[in-house]
Amino acid sequence: MPDMSASVSLAVTHLVPLAGEVDKNKVTPGVLGFIVFAVLALAVWGLMKSMNKHLQKVDFKEAPDGVAEAKPDSPAKRG
């Protein structure tokens, strides 16, 4: 997998001069703002996909109440 930081820094160095050409009285995110937003959206999507994969591995079945109280090594009883 190629180094993402090198390609991102290359894109930023080409886009930063474009930010100096806009009118200083306007506040616009421009292309650089869109790229940053898109990268953040992809990162959140990847994290959610990974979290979903890990949560599917978890067993959510609870033990009956009597079984949980009978265990002497439970963290709740150690105090």
SULJO-V278970 format. One record per backbone hydrogen bond with DSSP energy under -0.5 kcal/mol. CO is the residue of the C=O (numbers start at 1). NH is the residue of the N-H. E is the energy in kcal/mol with one decimal. If there is no record, write none. Layout:
co: <CO:CO>
nh: <NH:NH>
e: <E:E>
This chain:
co: <2:3:4:5:6:7:8:9:10:11:12:13:15:15:16:16:17:18:19:23:26:29:30:31:32:33:34:35:36:37:38:39:40:41:42:43:44:45:46:47:48:49:50:51:52:53:54:55:58:64:64:65:66:67:70:71:74:74:75>
nh: <4:7:8:9:10:11:12:13:14:15:16:17:18:19:19:20:20:21:22:26:28:33:34:35:36:37:38:39:40:41:42:43:44:45:46:47:48:49:50:51:52:53:54:55:56:57:57:58:60:67:68:69:70:71:72:74:77:78:79>
e: <-0.5:-1.2:-2.5:-2.4:-1.9:-2.1:-2.6:-2.3:-1.3:-1.5:-2.5:-0.6:-0.5:-0.9:-1.0:-0.7:-0.7:-0.9:-0.7:-1.3:-0.6:-1.6:-1.7:-2.6:-2.4:-2.4:-2.8:-2.5:-2.4:-2.5:-2.4:-2.2:-2.4:-2.4:-2.4:-2.4:-2.5:-2.2:-2.3:-2.7:-2.3:-1.9:-2.2:-2.6:-1.6:-0.6:-0.8:-0.8:-0.7:-0.6:-1.6:-1.5:-1.1:-0.8:-0.5:-0.8:-1.0:-0.9:-0.8>
